Amino acid sequence: IYTTLDLYKQKIAEETIKEIAAGNEKKYQAKNAALISLDPKTGQILAMVGSRDYFDENIDGQVNVTTSLRQPGSSIKPIVYAASFIKGYTPTTVLYDIVTNFSTDTTKPYEPHNYDLKEHGPVTIKQALAGSLNIPAVKTIYLAGIDNVLDLAKNLGYTSFNDKSRFGLSLVLGGGEIKLLEHTNAFSAFAREGELHPIAGILKIEDKDGKVLEEYKEEKGKKVFDANIARMVNDILSDNPARAYIFGEKNYLTLGDRPVAAKTGTTNDYHDAWTIGYTPSIVTGVWVGNSD
């Protein structure tokens, strides 16, 4: 079996997960981590680390977290904002970041709050996404339409959103479980101007006599959205000064002078932490947390 894995990148991924996860356990009691790296030009998997240690039963090491269902927190927001751009909203559209009750049920209010527990008043969509503000994000999924967001997600390759009746406005804050592998590949569409390739992990399978049983054939990418939609999202996610009011100027979402786009996500009680980062030539998704 010949896989698509790039051994050089795979070794770096394994060493990095091992090193960083050990520090995370000491600092944050986050015992596990997973990573997936893809070539957005082809959809081929370049590196896959399913857990910190396959042989560690204390962290469910034999569970491949890259293909497991987990809540993505705010890392799903770019998909929602892309749906709003498709509908005609723009990065300069102004939203009001004030605590709002989105529920129509008087007995069950739904009032999301921002990460910093502040209200920022009128903000542009660019400021809202760059700073990962929650209240404007819920307004955006309402304006974009939940069905439109779910349709876009399906076109981007997510397989866990099929039962539309399960999802409401909280989807934009990570209320629907997804797979890191599919999530990372969805960001490939931003990296490649709206073009998406199916995920591929196997190049060729031969039998004992060398007869080829299966072989990878590169498929033409599918255009999921217009290049301009991708550019608007990329501009926001790669603008470090735009997110500095929440994340600070010095953060881990940059690579020196190299332009790179990135989005983080954290679930309630910091149970799962995510980062997806990408350039036109590589997309990498990382999950950190506990598998229990």
N, C-alpha and C positions, 0 to 999 in steps of 0.2 A: 504494500500500500504506500503510495507516494502522496504525502500531504502538501498543502500549500504553505505550511509553517516555514518561516525564515529562521533557521537555527540561531543565527547571530542575534536577531531580535528576541527570539524565545528565551535565550539564556539571560539577556538583559532583563526581560520581564520577570523571570523567575527569581533572579537575584534581588531585583528591586522590591518585589512583593515580600520576599523573606526578610529583607532588611527593614523596610518601612513598617511592616506589620508588627514586628517585634517592638518597635518604638511606640506604635499605636496602642499595643496591649498595655504597656507600662503607663502611658500618659492617659489613655481614654477608656481602658478596658475593652477595646475593640480587638477581638482576637483573630479575626479572619479578614481576608481581602481577596479580590479577584480582578483580573485584567483581560481585556480583549483588544487586539489591534488589527485593523483591517486596511487593505488597500482600496480606497474609494473608487479607483479607476476600474477595478475588476470585481470587487466584492470578496476577494480572497482573504482568508484569515492568515495573518502574518505571525501573530503570537496569541496564545490562549493559556491563561493560568486560572484554573477553576477554583482553587482554594490555596491558602497559605502552605498547607502541608497535607498531601493526599493520605499520609499514614497516621495523622493525628485524629483519633476518634473524638477527642474532647471538643473539637471545633467542627465536627461533621465533615472532616477533610475530604471524604470520598464523594461529597455532593458537589457537582460542578455548578458554582454560583452563576457563571456566565449564561447558563441555559435555564436557570431557576427563576421563578416568579418572585419579584420583590417590588416594593413601592419606591418610585423614583424621586419623590419629593419635587423640588422646583426644577430638576433637570428636564422635566417634560415641557416646561414653559415655551421654549422656542418653537415647538410644534404648534402650540396654540396661537402664538403670535404670527407664525407663518400663515395659519388659516385666516387670521384677521387681515393680513396683508393681501391675501388672495381675494378677500371680500371687498377690498378697496381702502381699508384703513392704512395709515402710513406711520413711519417712526416719529413724525411730528404731531400726530393726533394727540390731543390733550385729554387726559383722564383725571378724575378727582380722587386723590388718595386720602379719603376720610373714612373712618370706620362706618361700615354699611351693613344693615341686616338684609341678606339676600333671600331669606326664607319667606314663603307665602303662608306658612303655617305659624300662627301666632303663638302656639304652645312650644314650638321648636325653632328658636332663632338660629340663624347661621351668620355669624359675624367673624370672619377671618381677620387676623391681625398680622402686621408685618414682623419680620425677623427682629428688627430693632425696637418693636412695640411702639413706634412713633407713627404719626400721620404727616405726610409731606405736602398736602394740599394739591394744587394743580401740577401735574407732571406729564411730560410727553411719554409716548410709548417707549421711545428709546431709553429715557431715564428709568422707566418702570422695569423694563427687561434687564437693562444693564445692572441695576441695583437689586434685581430679583424681588421687587415689592409684591406682596401677596394680594393686597386689596385691588389694585389696578388689574392684576392678572385675572382675578375672578370676574371683574367687569369685562375684560377682553374676551373670555370664553363665552360670556353671555352675549356679547355683541357679535362674535364670530359665529355662534350657534354650535351647540354641543354636537349635533349630528354632522355638521361640516368638519369639525375637528376630528371626530371618530372616522369619518370617510377618508380624510387626509392621512390619519394614522394607519388605516388599513392599506392605503396606497404606498405608504412608507415601509410596509412589511411587518407591522405589529400584529401578532396573532391572538393577543389576549383581550381584545376589545370587541369581540364579535357580538356579545349580548349587550346591545346598546342600552337596554332598559336599566342596566346595573349602574350607569354612570350619571353623575350630575355635575354641578359647578365645581365641586371639590377635585374633579379630575385634574384641573390645572395646577393644583398644589400637590399632586402625586397620589390622588385617591384611587388610582387603578394600577394593579400590579403588572409589571412588564419584565422582559428578559434583557439582561445587559447586552447580549449578543445582538438582538434585534434593535435595541435602543441605539447602540453604537453605529450600526449600519444605517439607521434612519438619518443620522447626522452626516452620512456620506453624501446625501442629496444636497446639503448645504455646501459641503466641500467641493462638489462637482457641478455647481450651477444648476441644481434641480434634477440632476440625472442620478438614478439609483440602479445598482446592479444586485442580482440575487447573491446571497451569502454562499461562498464555496469553501470547502475545507479539504476536499480530496482532488488530486490531479489525475491519478491513475491507479487502477487496481489490476494486478497481473496474477495469474495462477502459477503453480510451481514450474510449469514449462515455459513461462514467459509470455503466455497468451494474454492479450489485453482484454479484460472482462468489462471494464468501465473506463471511460476517459473524459476528462473535463473539456468542455468546449465553451470558449468565452462567448457569453451572450451579449447582445447589444443592450445597452442601458435603457431603462424606462424613464421617460421624462415625467416627473411627478408634479413639478411646478416650474413656472417661468424663471429664467436666470435672475431676473430682477428681484424676485422674492428671496432667493438665496442671498443675493448681495446685500439686501436690507438687513437680514438676520446676521450675516457675517460681519457687517459694519458695526453692529451693536456689540456682538460677542467678542470682537477683537479690539474694542476701544477701551483700553485700561483706564484712562482718565474719566471716562463716563461712569465706571463702576466704583471709582475711588471714594465717593461719598458714603458708600456702604462697606466696601472691602479694604479701603486704604490704598495708597499708591503702590506700596510694596506688598505684593501678594504672590501666590504660587501659580497664578493663571497666565503668566507671561514666559516667554523664552528669549530673554535678552532683546536684541533688535529684530528678531525674526517675527513677522506677523503670524499670530496664531489665535484662533477663536476657541473659547472655552465656556462651559456652563456647569455650575455645581448644583447639587440637590441634597437636601437633608430631610429625613422623615421625622415625625413626632418623636419626642424624647431621644432624638439623635440615634435612632435605632439603625438606620442605614445612611451612609454618606456616599455620594456619587460625584464624579467629575468626568465630563466628556470633553476632550480637546481635539482639535483637528487643523490640518493644513490641506491644501489640494492633493497632497501625496500620501497622507496617513491620517487615520482617525483612531483614537484610542479612548476606551471607556474603562473607568476604574470604579469598583465598589469596595467599600470598607464597612465592616460591621460585625455582627454575630449571627451565626446560622441558626441559633435556637429560637 
